[in-house]
Amino acid sequence: MPLPSFLFVCTGNICRSPLAEAAMRAEAAKRGLTLDIDSAATGVWHVGEAPDVRARRVAKRHGLDIDTYVARQVQEDDFSRFDHIIALDGGHMRALRRLAPQAEQERIRLLLDYVPERRGEEISDPFYGKDIDFETAWQEIALGCAHLASFTLDS
């Protein structure tokens, strides 16, 4: 039986989605779950690059290392490979829905849709902000991943 699989998607795969990948990996380890977890971008701007230095700093503050992550763009086979394709904001959701085959549309959801009181909300893009914006994004991402891990256990 294949492992439950999760793909986190943001604009460039250098801020929010690598933080979400790391947060979900940490939740899986904490809960003893074996999952297939990855992240990707809707665009090509940062393909091959390491995460933003501010994202790496916030990850380190929370005991995680994302220094070796490398940005990549969503590929067509991602829609059949991953059980859950998690968009970090509405723009990513719309881009993913345009790219995904009709049969795979139900796999795409916003991360905060897994937090009952936050359904439909987005993770704000910290890229043009300050360090505090990365911390805020981290807090929201960590909350979403904790709920997503609980959802995985319940499924």
N, C-alpha and C positions, 0 to 999 in steps of 0.2 A: 504494500500500500504506500503510495507516495506521501511525502511529508506535506502538511499544510504549508502553503506558500503565500508570501506577502511581498508586493512591490510597492514601495513608497515613491511618489512622483512629485517633483516641484519643477520650477522653471529651468534651472541650470544644473541641478544635482550637486550643488556646492554648499548649500545652507540648510534648508529645512529637511529635504529628503535624506541626506546622510545622517542628520541628527535623529530623524525618525527611525532609520535603519538601526542605528546604535541603540536607541531607546527600546526598540522591539527586541533586539538581541538580548539586552539586559533583562527585560521582563521575562523572556523565554527562559533564560538561565536561572533567574530567581524562582520561577515556577516549575522548573524541571521539564520544560517543553522542548521538543526537537522540531524546529521549524526551518523552512527555507526562506531566507529574508534577503532582500536586495533593495536597491534604490536606483532611480533613473531620472532623466530630465525630459521635458517636453521639447526643448530646443537644443541646438548644437553648440551654443556659445562657449561652453566650458568643458566639452568632451576631452577626456584625457588629463584634466587638471585635478589636483587635490582639493579637498574642501577649503572654503574660505577660512582664513586664519582665525577669525572671530568665532566661527562655528567650532573649530578645533579647540579653541580656548574654553568655550562653554562646555564642550564634551569633557574635557580634562577636569574641569571644576566638579563635574559629576561622576568622576572616576572612570570615564570611557575614553578610548583612544580611536579617533577616526582618521589619523594621519595617513594611513595607507589606502584609504578609500580613493577610488578614481572615478570621476564623473563619466557617465555614459548616457546616451539617448535611448528612450523607449524604442524597442524593436517590435516588429509585427508578431514574432513568436512569443513575446511577453504575455500577450492576451490569452494564449492557450496554456502557457507554462504556469502562470500564477493564479491561485484560487481567488486572491483578494488583491485588487489594484487600488491603492489608497492615494487619492489626490489630497494635496495640502491646501488648495484653495479652489474656488469656483472656476477660475481660468484654466487651471490644470484639468479639472473635471470636464470642461467643455472640449479642450484639446484632446483628451483621452477618448471621449465619446466619438469625436470625429475620426479618430484613428482606428478605433476598435471595430472588429466585425460585429454585426448585429447580434449574433449569438453570444457574444462575450460582454455585452453592455451591463448586465446585472452584476458583474464582478467589480465594477467601478463605484467607489463611494468616497466621500470626504472623511478624513480621519476623525473629526469631531462628531460625525454621525454616530459613532460608537459610544459617545458620552450623552446619555439621555437628555440632560438639560442643555446641551450645546449643539444638538442636531442642526445641520445647515450652516453652522458657523465655520469660518476659515481660520487657518493659522496665518497671521500677518507676516508679510515678507520683511525680514530684518535687514536685507542686503543694503539698502540705502540708509539704514539707521545707525544707531550707536550700539555699544556692547550690551546695554540694558535691553535693547530690542531682541538681541539673540537670546538673552536669558528668558525674556517673556515668551519667545517662540519655544524655547526648550521646555518651559513649564507646561505650556499647552500641549506640546508634542508628547511629553512624558505622561500627562493625564490621558490623552487619547490612546497611547500605546498600552497603558495599564488596563483601560477598558477593553481594548481590542484583544489583549491576552486573556482577559476574563471571558470574553465572547468566544474565543477559541476553545477554552476549556469547557464551556457550556455546550458547544456544538457537537 
